[in-house]
Amino acid sequence: MRHIVVIPNYKEPENLLDDTLKSLSEVTGSKDLWVILAMEAREKEAEAKAKNLEEKYTCFAKIMSHFHPENLEEIHLDGSREAEVKGKASNLKSAVKKVCEEVDKETTDEEKGSKTVQLTSRPTDVLTVIDADVILHPMYFAHISREFVAMKENGDDPSYTFWQAPQLPWRNFYTCPVVSRVWGYISSLWEFGGVAGLMYGSHHMVFSAYTVPLELAREAECWDGDVIAEDHHAFLKAWFYAVFLAVQKEGTACSRVQVRPVMLPSKSTLVSSDDGYWSSWAERWDQAKRHAQGVAELSYALLAAWDMLSSLPVTSLGPTFLWRLLKIVFKPFMMHIVSTLQAISLLVLTLYWLANHNQIPWCPDHIVLTDMGRAGDTLLCGLAGAWVLAWPVVIPFMLLIASNFVMIRICFLLPGERPQESSWHRADGDVAGWESRFLGPLFGSKQFATLCLLLFDVVICFGPIMAVYGVLVELVAYCNVLLKGNRFEYKTASKSLANSVAASCDSYGATNSAQETSCDPS
């Protein structure tokens, strides 16, 4: 196998990209990697940065840069045209096209150099997309290579497979503002839980950093130039494309596209501005709006499903396929619609509960397990989450604290005790233990500091922050998609790490400042 890594970026500081390339140089099999720096032509410093990095990292099989041109258009199936959205999706679309040209060129050169080329001798190209702040586990590529071979040996077809590692944004956990950490608790729970659920038959879409066979990416044209949620869009497009192929070849509707888990967590960062504490809150709002704009993929999934069902013969549709189609469409609905409606309903119910002296008509004021069997009159209360607010508030908050503590401890604090092993291990969340003589045996304990911070964030800050940055921002996104579609200014905020350097805030990439690090790829 040949792993090709594409890093879309714009106005990222050179030392951030250096740090990312350093981590790639430490992975198993790094000498065989192709690395593509997907730059933007409109960035003045892009060529100089790319040249410096290419000259420094000669340890890869190939390192090259591609400069995404300005003012390109997206041509739709109905012939209409739209200007590309300046962002990750349009950058990736252009960069992957360049990758395919390079692969084809190499294949042609091989054929010219040899009269007989064995098809089995050519490497299988697998594409990995990462943001500029993402550090992959050192065994990430080796794991995918082994699984690819094992799938073939077992008679499975890996050419329709995406691979996804849980992505945890805790590289700057201790130093970022609370508004960023609160979102990180939800993101980590959703992504880690979703990826883990794949081992038990659940459905999950790829997110941020993922891997896909290059041939599938090419044939399905996974990335469009005028979308925001490029990761979810790529999965949905590939899934519906596979249905089209199956109907063409076999006459039966099915999709072999699947996501397989890679339980080796990737590490990224949270919003933290160098311009001050409150600037981080404003920039986190911009990021939240961008994430919420992904609700447009629900519209895309519904339209694609409707077009497909309208054009396929009924005899090609089986119950298994229709059930999977329902899960495919229902996923973005759960992410962007149901969660918001649940939050609004719970808020209204809680205010009503408080205004009526902790009592709701027809609902119990305490939970008695022995009475659960005859709870017919109070079933509606249970479905509404009104079991004296214990289940909808207390229990989930406890689980949220426990799960995030375990994730931070296992994936950041413990690996941080072995910093000599790799950049992935050194990314320990910047947690500093509290040095007070009153703590006794907990003096300097990073785990104790982490747990205290979690308790404060979730118990005190979680509700108010998510009301604005979770519910309100989704309502804003609904209005924007209804009125403007995908016409959206792609913004993100800076995500500085400890010992960071200042950088521009005008970026759609992952971060705008990075941890100072000495990097010797040799």
C-alpha positions as a Python dict, from the first residue, in 0.01 Angstrom:
ca = {
    (1, 'M'): (0, 0, 0),
    (2, 'R'): (99, 359, -55),
    (3, 'H'): (-34, 617, 188),
    (4, 'I'): (-87, 967, 51),
    (5, 'V'): (-142, 1242, 310),
    (6, 'V'): (-307, 1570, 209),
    (7, 'I'): (-286, 1866, 448),
    (8, 'P'): (-520, 2150, 341),
    (9, 'N'): (-410, 2480, 494),
    (10, 'Y'): (-427, 2856, 452),
    (11, 'K'): (-216, 3117, 629),
    (12, 'E'): (-96, 2861, 879),
    (13, 'P'): (234, 2954, 1049),
    (14, 'E'): (528, 2761, 915),
    (15, 'N'): (618, 2618, 1254),
    (16, 'L'): (270, 2463, 1284),
    (17, 'L'): (312, 2281, 954),
    (18, 'D'): (663, 2191, 1063),
    (19, 'D'): (523, 2036, 1380),
    (20, 'T'): (267, 1835, 1181),
    (21, 'L'): (527, 1710, 934),
    (22, 'K'): (755, 1622, 1222),
    (23, 'S'): (483, 1400, 1368),
    (24, 'L'): (431, 1234, 1027),
    (25, 'S'): (804, 1167, 1003),
    (26, 'E'): (776, 966, 1326),
    (27, 'V'): (499, 727, 1215),
    (28, 'T'): (575, 369, 1121),
    (29, 'G'): (649, 354, 748),
    (30, 'S'): (703, 731, 714),
    (31, 'K'): (973, 684, 447),
    (32, 'D'): (705, 549, 209),
    (33, 'L'): (455, 834, 259),
    (34, 'W'): (353, 1082, -4),
    (35, 'V'): (279, 1418, 160),
    (36, 'I'): (94, 1697, -21),
    (37, 'L'): (78, 2046, 125),
    (38, 'A'): (-251, 2179, -12),
    (39, 'M'): (-182, 2553, -10),
    (40, 'E'): (-388, 2846, -138),
    (41, 'A'): (-258, 3053, -430),
    (42, 'R'): (-405, 3367, -274),
    (43, 'E'): (-169, 3338, 24),
    (44, 'K'): (140, 3549, -44),
    (45, 'E'): (376, 3351, 179),
    (46, 'A'): (258, 3010, 62),
    (47, 'E'): (534, 2944, -191),
    (48, 'A'): (815, 3036, 47),
    (49, 'K'): (671, 2821, 328),
    (50, 'A'): (616, 2527, 98),
    (51, 'K'): (970, 2548, -41),
    (52, 'N'): (1126, 2557, 307),
    (53, 'L'): (926, 2257, 425),
    (54, 'E'): (991, 2055, 110),
    (55, 'E'): (1366, 2114, 146),
    (56, 'K'): (1359, 2014, 514),
    (57, 'Y'): (1147, 1698, 491),
    (58, 'T'): (1324, 1482, 238),
    (59, 'C'): (1260, 1180, 460),
    (60, 'F'): (930, 1104, 282),
    (61, 'A'): (903, 912, -44),
    (62, 'K'): (753, 1228, -196),
    (63, 'I'): (666, 1570, -62),
    (64, 'M'): (509, 1829, -286),
    (65, 'S'): (286, 2135, -273),
    (66, 'H'): (-25, 2226, -464),
    (67, 'F'): (-162, 2579, -484),
    (68, 'H'): (-539, 2601, -511),
    (69, 'P'): (-626, 2868, -772),
    (70, 'E'): (-860, 3155, -693),
    (71, 'N'): (-1197, 3230, -848),
    (72, 'L'): (-1288, 2876, -955),
    (73, 'E'): (-1650, 2773, -1009),
    (74, 'E'): (-1849, 2467, -909),
    (75, 'I'): (-2051, 2329, -1203),
    (76, 'H'): (-2362, 2143, -1087),
    (77, 'L'): (-2538, 1852, -1253),
    (78, 'D'): (-2813, 2081, -1385),
    (79, 'G'): (-2556, 2303, -1557),
    (80, 'S'): (-2578, 2587, -1306),
    (81, 'R'): (-2261, 2744, -1172),
    (82, 'E'): (-2164, 2877, -831),
    (83, 'A'): (-1844, 3037, -711),
    (84, 'E'): (-1644, 2801, -492),
    (85, 'V'): (-1663, 2853, -117),
    (86, 'K'): (-1317, 2945, 4),
    (87, 'G'): (-1253, 2663, 245),
    (88, 'K'): (-1132, 2311, 308),
    (89, 'A'): (-1366, 2136, 61),
    (90, 'S'): (-1265, 2342, -244),
    (91, 'N'): (-899, 2316, -146),
    (92, 'L'): (-925, 1937, -115),
    (93, 'K'): (-1110, 1902, -444),
    (94, 'S'): (-826, 2076, -625),
    (95, 'A'): (-547, 1900, -432),
    (96, 'V'): (-688, 1549, -481),
    (97, 'K'): (-720, 1615, -854),
    (98, 'K'): (-349, 1701, -854),
    (99, 'V'): (-270, 1383, -656),
    (100, 'C'): (-453, 1172, -915),
    (101, 'E'): (-253, 1337, -1194),
    (102, 'E'): (72, 1255, -1013),
    (103, 'V'): (-31, 892, -960),
    (104, 'D'): (-135, 856, -1324),
    (105, 'K'): (190, 1016, -1437),
    (106, 'E'): (396, 771, -1231),
    (107, 'T'): (197, 476, -1365),
    (108, 'T'): (248, 596, -1723),
    (109, 'D'): (622, 637, -1666),
    (110, 'E'): (639, 281, -1530),
    (111, 'E'): (456, 144, -1832),
    (112, 'K'): (689, 329, -2069),
    (113, 'G'): (991, 190, -1886),
    (114, 'S'): (874, -171, -1899),
    (115, 'K'): (697, -366, -2167),
    (116, 'T'): (524, -590, -1912),
    (117, 'V'): (384, -432, -1601),
    (118, 'Q'): (230, -664, -1345),
    (119, 'L'): (-86, -501, -1209),
    (120, 'T'): (-30, -676, -876),
    (121, 'S'): (305, -500, -838),
    (122, 'R'): (147, -156, -834),
    (123, 'P'): (74, -16, -489),
    (124, 'T'): (-280, 41, -372),
    (125, 'D'): (-313, 415, -311),
    (126, 'V'): (-492, 520, 4),
    (127, 'L'): (-562, 886, 75),
    (128, 'T'): (-556, 1040, 424),
    (129, 'V'): (-688, 1390, 492),
    (130, 'I'): (-572, 1575, 803),
    (131, 'D'): (-607, 1930, 930),
    (132, 'A'): (-292, 2128, 996),
    (133, 'D'): (-308, 2077, 1374),
    (134, 'V'): (-382, 1703, 1373),
    (135, 'I'): (-125, 1457, 1506),
    (136, 'L'): (-187, 1096, 1406),
    (137, 'H'): (-88, 803, 1622),
    (138, 'P'): (252, 657, 1518),
    (139, 'M'): (84, 323, 1429),
    (140, 'Y'): (-210, 474, 1236),
    (141, 'F'): (-93, 389, 883),
    (142, 'A'): (47, 50, 982),
    (143, 'H'): (-290, -44, 1132),
    (144, 'I'): (-479, 50, 815),
    (145, 'S'): (-229, -139, 597),
    (146, 'R'): (-269, -454, 804),
    (147, 'E'): (-648, -426, 807),
    (148, 'F'): (-657, -366, 430),
    (149, 'V'): (-466, -689, 369),
    (150, 'A'): (-671, -882, 627),
    (151, 'M'): (-998, -771, 463),
    (152, 'K'): (-879, -897, 125),
    (153, 'E'): (-771, -1230, 273),
    (154, 'N'): (-1115, -1268, 434),
    (155, 'G'): (-1293, -1202, 104),
    (156, 'D'): (-1405, -848, 195),
    (157, 'D'): (-1362, -554, -42),
    (158, 'P'): (-1163, -273, 125),
    (159, 'S'): (-1195, -47, -179),
    (160, 'Y'): (-1525, 88, -42),
    (161, 'T'): (-1395, 152, 309),
    (162, 'F'): (-1334, 474, 501),
    (163, 'W'): (-1117, 461, 812),
    (164, 'Q'): (-1175, 695, 1106),
    (165, 'A'): (-983, 739, 1429),
    (166, 'P'): (-1151, 918, 1721),
    (167, 'Q'): (-1024, 1275, 1720),
    (168, 'L'): (-971, 1435, 2060),
    (169, 'P'): (-914, 1814, 2068),
    (170, 'W'): (-719, 1823, 2394),
    (171, 'R'): (-369, 1927, 2287),
    (172, 'N'): (-426, 2261, 2463),
    (173, 'F'): (-683, 2141, 2717),
    (174, 'Y'): (-545, 2321, 3023),
    (175, 'T'): (-462, 2653, 2857),
    (176, 'C'): (-769, 2713, 2638),
    (177, 'P'): (-1078, 2907, 2762),
    (178, 'V'): (-1379, 2734, 2913),
    (179, 'V'): (-1600, 2811, 2611),
    (180, 'S'): (-1371, 2591, 2401),
    (181, 'R'): (-1335, 2313, 2656),
    (182, 'V'): (-1714, 2279, 2690),
    (183, 'W'): (-1748, 2217, 2318),
    (184, 'G'): (-1457, 1974, 2338),
    (185, 'Y'): (-1644, 1759, 2592),
    (186, 'I'): (-1933, 1716, 2348),
    (187, 'S'): (-1710, 1666, 2045),
    (188, 'S'): (-1494, 1404, 2218),
    (189, 'L'): (-1793, 1212, 2348),
    (190, 'W'): (-1968, 1216, 2010),
    (191, 'E'): (-1663, 1121, 1804),
    (192, 'F'): (-1510, 865, 2039),
    (193, 'G'): (-1849, 710, 2109),
    (194, 'G'): (-1941, 710, 1740),
    (195, 'V'): (-1616, 547, 1630),
    (196, 'A'): (-1630, 291, 1914),
    (197, 'G'): (-1990, 211, 1820),
    (198, 'L'): (-1873, 103, 1474),
    (199, 'M'): (-1729, -209, 1637),
    (200, 'Y'): (-2083, -306, 1742),
    (201, 'G'): (-2265, -238, 1417),
    (202, 'S'): (-2372, 124, 1460),
    (203, 'H'): (-2344, 391, 1190),
    (204, 'H'): (-2102, 684, 1197),
    (205, 'M'): (-1972, 932, 938),
    (206, 'V'): (-1612, 1043, 896),
    (207, 'F'): (-1495, 1358, 1068),
    (208, 'S'): (-1205, 1602, 1008),
    (209, 'A'): (-917, 1353, 967),
    (210, 'Y'): (-992, 1028, 785),
    (211, 'T'): (-866, 781, 524),
    (212, 'V'): (-1026, 661, 200),
    (213, 'P'): (-901, 460, -102),
    (214, 'L'): (-786, 704, -368),
    (215, 'E'): (-980, 525, -641),
    (216, 'L'): (-1309, 564, -452),
    (217, 'A'): (-1233, 932, -386),
    (218, 'R'): (-1159, 983, -755),
    (219, 'E'): (-1456, 792, -899),
    (220, 'A'): (-1714, 928, -654),
    (221, 'E'): (-1571, 1283, -679),
    (222, 'C'): (-1606, 1300, -303),
    (223, 'W'): (-1537, 1673, -261),
    (224, 'D'): (-1738, 1960, -409),
    (225, 'G'): (-1617, 2317, -413),
    (226, 'D'): (-1923, 2478, -256),
    (227, 'V'): (-1987, 2283, 65),
    (228, 'I'): (-1889, 2347, 426),
    (229, 'A'): (-1893, 2008, 599),
    (230, 'E'): (-1649, 1847, 357),
    (231, 'D'): (-1605, 1531, 567),
    (232, 'H'): (-1973, 1439, 597),
    (233, 'H'): (-2034, 1539, 234),
    (234, 'A'): (-1753, 1313, 114),
    (235, 'F'): (-1899, 1013, 296),
    (236, 'L'): (-2255, 1076, 175),
    (237, 'K'): (-2142, 1125, -184),
    (238, 'A'): (-1939, 804, -181),
    (239, 'W'): (-2228, 611, -25),
    (240, 'F'): (-2482, 715, -287),
    (241, 'Y'): (-2227, 661, -564),
    (242, 'A'): (-2180, 301, -448),
    (243, 'V'): (-2559, 249, -469),
    (244, 'F'): (-2550, 372, -829),
    (245, 'L'): (-2271, 124, -912),
    (246, 'A'): (-2452, -167, -746),
    (247, 'V'): (-2776, -102, -937),
    (248, 'Q'): (-2581, -73, -1263),
    (249, 'K'): (-2387, -396, -1212),
    (250, 'E'): (-2622, -615, -1010),
    (251, 'G'): (-2967, -462, -1045),
    (252, 'T'): (-3004, -445, -665),
    (253, 'A'): (-2977, -136, -450),
    (254, 'C'): (-2702, -165, -192),
    (255, 'S'): (-2396, 28, -83),
    (256, 'R'): (-2071, -135, 19),
    (257, 'V'): (-1934, 190, 160),
    (258, 'Q'): (-1854, 154, 527),
    (259, 'V'): (-1654, 328, 799),
    (260, 'R'): (-1413, 114, 1000),
    (261, 'P'): (-1276, 228, 1335),
    (262, 'V'): (-909, 292, 1406),
    (263, 'M'): (-890, 295, 1786),
    (264, 'L'): (-568, 496, 1790),
    (265, 'P'): (-682, 849, 1876),
    (266, 'S'): (-577, 1150, 1671),
    (267, 'K'): (-501, 1470, 1862),
    (268, 'S'): (-603, 1824, 1768),
    (269, 'T'): (-655, 2159, 1939),
    (270, 'L'): (-931, 2386, 2068),
    (271, 'V'): (-994, 2753, 1997),
    (272, 'S'): (-759, 2979, 2192),
    (273, 'S'): (-682, 3326, 2063),
    (274, 'D'): (-356, 3513, 2117),
    (275, 'D'): (-556, 3838, 2108),
    (276, 'G'): (-699, 3783, 2455),
    (277, 'Y'): (-943, 3575, 2652),
    (278, 'W'): (-1263, 3732, 2519),
    (279, 'S'): (-1139, 3716, 2160),
    (280, 'S'): (-1142, 3340, 2204),
    (281, 'W'): (-1514, 3356, 2284),
    (282, 'A'): (-1581, 3553, 1963),
    (283, 'E'): (-1369, 3322, 1752),
    (284, 'R'): (-1530, 3016, 1906),
    (285, 'W'): (-1866, 3160, 1792),
    (286, 'D'): (-1735, 3176, 1434),
    (287, 'Q'): (-1621, 2815, 1458),
    (288, 'A'): (-1955, 2705, 1606),
    (289, 'K'): (-2142, 2874, 1319),
    (290, 'R'): (-1926, 2689, 1069),
    (291, 'H'): (-1987, 2355, 1238),
    (292, 'A'): (-2362, 2420, 1260),
    (293, 'Q'): (-2369, 2508, 890),
    (294, 'G'): (-2316, 2136, 836),
    (295, 'V'): (-2694, 2101, 872),
    (296, 'A'): (-2691, 2164, 495),
    (297, 'E'): (-2575, 1804, 457),
    (298, 'L'): (-2917, 1693, 584),
    (299, 'S'): (-3068, 1873, 285),
    (300, 'Y'): (-2816, 1701, 57),
    (301, 'A'): (-2887, 1356, 204),
    (302, 'L'): (-3265, 1403, 172),
    (303, 'L'): (-3238, 1525, -188),
    (304, 'A'): (-3002, 1243, -288),
    (305, 'A'): (-3231, 985, -124),
    (306, 'W'): (-3539, 1128, -295),
    (307, 'D'): (-3372, 1133, -636),
    (308, 'M'): (-3249, 778, -587),
    (309, 'L'): (-3584, 636, -474),
    (310, 'S'): (-3762, 819, -756),
    (311, 'S'): (-3540, 663, -1021),
    (312, 'L'): (-3484, 307, -898),
    (313, 'P'): (-3728, 23, -970),
    (314, 'V'): (-3917, -93, -663),
    (315, 'T'): (-3792, -448, -716),
    (316, 'S'): (-3434, -334, -649),
    (317, 'L'): (-3518, -206, -300),
    (318, 'G'): (-3489, -451, -13),
    (319, 'P'): (-3574, -398, 355),
    (320, 'T'): (-3207, -417, 460),
    (321, 'F'): (-3113, -144, 216),
    (322, 'L'): (-3405, 80, 317),
    (323, 'W'): (-3313, 39, 685),
    (324, 'R'): (-2953, 142, 615),
    (325, 'L'): (-3072, 435, 403),
    (326, 'L'): (-3282, 550, 696),
    (327, 'K'): (-2976, 542, 923),
    (328, 'I'): (-2770, 733, 665),
    (329, 'V'): (-3026, 1016, 642),
    (330, 'F'): (-3111, 1007, 1012),
    (331, 'K'): (-2750, 1067, 1126),
    (332, 'P'): (-2729, 1437, 1027),
    (333, 'F'): (-3087, 1476, 1148),
    (334, 'M'): (-2983, 1349, 1493),
    (335, 'M'): (-2672, 1567, 1496),
    (336, 'H'): (-2829, 1897, 1398),
    (337, 'I'): (-3206, 1876, 1458),
    (338, 'V'): (-3295, 1626, 1732),
    (339, 'S'): (-3022, 1740, 1971),
    (340, 'T'): (-3137, 2102, 1937),
    (341, 'L'): (-3504, 2013, 1988),
    (342, 'Q'): (-3414, 1806, 2293),
    (343, 'A'): (-3224, 2097, 2445),
    (344, 'I'): (-3507, 2343, 2382),
    (345, 'S'): (-3768, 2102, 2523),
    (346, 'L'): (-3558, 2034, 2832),
    (347, 'L'): (-3503, 2406, 2888),
    (348, 'V'): (-3876, 2481, 2869),
    (349, 'L'): (-3956, 2185, 3092),
    (350, 'T'): (-3692, 2286, 3349),
    (351, 'L'): (-3815, 2645, 3369),
    (352, 'Y'): (-4172, 2519, 3410),
    (353, 'W'): (-4056, 2276, 3680),
    (354, 'L'): (-3878, 2552, 3873),
    (355, 'A'): (-4165, 2800, 3837),
    (356, 'N'): (-4410, 2542, 3980),
    (357, 'H'): (-4203, 2467, 4290),
    (358, 'N'): (-4034, 2156, 4151),
    (359, 'Q'): (-4359, 2002, 4036),
    (360, 'I'): (-4505, 1922, 3694),
    (361, 'P'): (-4870, 1810, 3664),
    (362, 'W'): (-4907, 1432, 3613),
    (363, 'C'): (-4534, 1381, 3670),
    (364, 'P'): (-4379, 1222, 3982),
    (365, 'D'): (-4174, 1433, 4220),
    (366, 'H'): (-3946, 1139, 4300),
    (367, 'I'): (-3840, 810, 4145),
    (368, 'V'): (-3952, 482, 4299),
    (369, 'L'): (-3817, 182, 4110),
    (370, 'T'): (-4092, -47, 4238),
    (371, 'D'): (-4354, 178, 4076),
    (372, 'M'): (-4195, 175, 3730),
    (373, 'G'): (-4411, -119, 3619),
    (374, 'R'): (-4733, 78, 3655),
    (375, 'A'): (-4608, 409, 3518),
    (376, 'G'): (-4861, 431, 3235),
    (377, 'D'): (-4997, 765, 3352),
    (378, 'T'): (-4648, 910, 3377),
    (379, 'L'): (-4504, 760, 3057),
    (380, 'L'): (-4528, 1096, 2881),
    (381, 'C'): (-4323, 1254, 3160),
    (382, 'G'): (-4053, 993, 3114),
    (383, 'L'): (-4040, 1040, 2738),
    (384, 'A'): (-4012, 1415, 2790),
    (385, 'G'): (-3722, 1368, 3030),
    (386, 'A'): (-3919, 1482, 3332),
    (387, 'W'): (-3829, 1209, 3580),
    (388, 'V'): (-3761, 1475, 3845),
    (389, 'L'): (-3479, 1597, 3617),
    (390, 'A'): (-3250, 1320, 3742),
    (391, 'W'): (-3205, 1143, 3410),
    (392, 'P'): (-3197, 1442, 3171),
    (393, 'V'): (-2951, 1640, 3386),
    (394, 'V'): (-2769, 1470, 3672),
    (395, 'I'): (-2689, 1128, 3528),
    (396, 'P'): (-2572, 1246, 3181),
    (397, 'F'): (-2356, 1515, 3342),
    (398, 'M'): (-2192, 1255, 3566),
    (399, 'L'): (-2127, 1031, 3267),
    (400, 'L'): (-1993, 1328, 3067),
    (401, 'I'): (-1741, 1407, 3340),
    (402, 'A'): (-1635, 1045, 3386),
    (403, 'S'): (-1593, 965, 3017),
    (404, 'N'): (-1394, 1279, 2936),
    (405, 'F'): (-1169, 1229, 3238),
    (406, 'V'): (-1089, 875, 3125),
    (407, 'M'): (-1021, 989, 2766),
    (408, 'I'): (-788, 1269, 2877),
    (409, 'R'): (-609, 1046, 3124),
    (410, 'I'): (-556, 751, 2888),
    (411, 'C'): (-483, 945, 2568),
    (412, 'F'): (-298, 1252, 2698),
    (413, 'L'): (-175, 1238, 3058),
    (414, 'L'): (-31, 886, 3059),
    (415, 'P'): (134, 908, 2713),
    (416, 'G'): (276, 1246, 2823),
    (417, 'E'): (486, 1061, 3076),
    (418, 'R'): (682, 915, 2780),
    (419, 'P'): (762, 1232, 2578),
    (420, 'Q'): (1069, 1076, 2421),
    (421, 'E'): (862, 836, 2212),
    (422, 'S'): (691, 1068, 1961),
    (423, 'S'): (514, 1399, 1902),
    (424, 'W'): (185, 1216, 1968),
    (425, 'H'): (305, 1126, 2318),
    (426, 'R'): (435, 1478, 2386),
    (427, 'A'): (91, 1625, 2314),
    (428, 'D'): (-24, 1589, 2677),
    (429, 'G'): (-284, 1867, 2702),
    (430, 'D'): (-45, 2114, 2871),
    (431, 'V'): (-192, 2015, 3208),
    (432, 'A'): (-7, 2156, 3509),
    (433, 'G'): (-53, 1999, 3852),
    (434, 'W'): (-150, 2228, 4140),
    (435, 'E'): (141, 2282, 4376),
    (436, 'S'): (-14, 2359, 4712),
    (437, 'R'): (96, 2208, 5043),
    (438, 'F'): (-271, 2180, 5144),
    (439, 'L'): (-326, 1911, 4878),
    (440, 'G'): (-113, 1655, 5058),
    (441, 'P'): (-72, 1345, 4838),
    (442, 'L'): (-248, 1526, 4550),
    (443, 'F'): (32, 1784, 4534),
    (444, 'G'): (129, 1832, 4168),
    (445, 'S'): (-118, 1569, 4045),
    (446, 'K'): (-219, 1640, 3685),
    (447, 'Q'): (-508, 1397, 3710),
    (448, 'F'): (-651, 1581, 4011),
    (449, 'A'): (-620, 1917, 3832),
    (450, 'T'): (-793, 1770, 3527),
    (451, 'L'): (-1082, 1630, 3732),
    (452, 'C'): (-1137, 1960, 3918),
    (453, 'L'): (-1140, 2152, 3591),
    (454, 'L'): (-1392, 1907, 3445),
    (455, 'L'): (-1620, 1938, 3748),
    (456, 'F'): (-1619, 2318, 3727),
    (457, 'D'): (-1675, 2327, 3351),
    (458, 'V'): (-1960, 2076, 3339),
    (459, 'V'): (-2146, 2156, 3664),
    (460, 'I'): (-2121, 2537, 3646),
    (461, 'C'): (-2054, 2641, 3285),
    (462, 'F'): (-2187, 2370, 3057),
    (463, 'G'): (-2557, 2465, 3051),
    (464, 'P'): (-2526, 2842, 2991),
    (465, 'I'): (-2250, 2804, 2733),
    (466, 'M'): (-2424, 2534, 2530),
    (467, 'A'): (-2749, 2732, 2532),
    (468, 'V'): (-2569, 2994, 2322),
    (469, 'Y'): (-2296, 2800, 2143),
    (470, 'G'): (-2506, 2488, 2092),
    (471, 'V'): (-2875, 2574, 2060),
    (472, 'L'): (-2870, 2937, 1943),
    (473, 'V'): (-2597, 2878, 1688),
    (474, 'E'): (-2792, 2588, 1536),
    (475, 'L'): (-3100, 2809, 1501),
    (476, 'V'): (-2884, 3067, 1324),
    (477, 'A'): (-2755, 2793, 1091),
    (478, 'Y'): (-3111, 2678, 1011),
    (479, 'C'): (-3201, 3030, 900),
    (480, 'N'): (-2882, 3069, 697),
    (481, 'V'): (-2931, 2739, 511),
    (482, 'L'): (-3299, 2815, 446),
    (483, 'L'): (-3224, 3162, 309),
    (484, 'K'): (-2877, 3130, 155),
    (485, 'G'): (-2804, 2761, 108),
    (486, 'N'): (-2430, 2694, 111),
    (487, 'R'): (-2333, 3056, 57),
    (488, 'F'): (-2128, 3096, 368),
    (489, 'E'): (-1804, 3271, 462),
    (490, 'Y'): (-1572, 2998, 587),
    (491, 'K'): (-1401, 3115, 906),
    (492, 'T'): (-1223, 2952, 1191),
    (493, 'A'): (-1038, 3086, 1490),
    (494, 'S'): (-686, 3056, 1619),
    (495, 'K'): (-597, 2759, 1837),
    (496, 'S'): (-274, 2850, 2006),
    (497, 'L'): (-76, 2607, 2216),
    (498, 'A'): (158, 2672, 2507),
    (499, 'N'): (472, 2861, 2404),
    (500, 'S'): (296, 2963, 2086),
    (501, 'V'): (376, 3231, 1833),
    (502, 'A'): (119, 3479, 1705),
    (503, 'A'): (-23, 3434, 1359),
    (504, 'S'): (-296, 3564, 1132),
    (505, 'C'): (-660, 3507, 1230),
    (506, 'D'): (-777, 3494, 869),
    (507, 'S'): (-769, 3120, 824),
    (508, 'Y'): (-993, 2835, 735),
    (509, 'G'): (-735, 2584, 848),
    (510, 'A'): (-697, 2411, 1179),
    (511, 'T'): (-498, 2655, 1388),
    (512, 'N'): (-320, 2985, 1367),
    (513, 'S'): (-40, 2925, 1610),
    (514, 'A'): (157, 2623, 1711),
    (515, 'Q'): (376, 2493, 1982),
    (516, 'E'): (741, 2579, 1945),
    (517, 'T'): (931, 2263, 1880),
    (518, 'S'): (1271, 2162, 1758),
    (519, 'C'): (1224, 1936, 1459),
    (520, 'D'): (1489, 1729, 1292),
    (521, 'P'): (1330, 1498, 1035),
    (522, 'S'): (1656, 1314, 989),
}
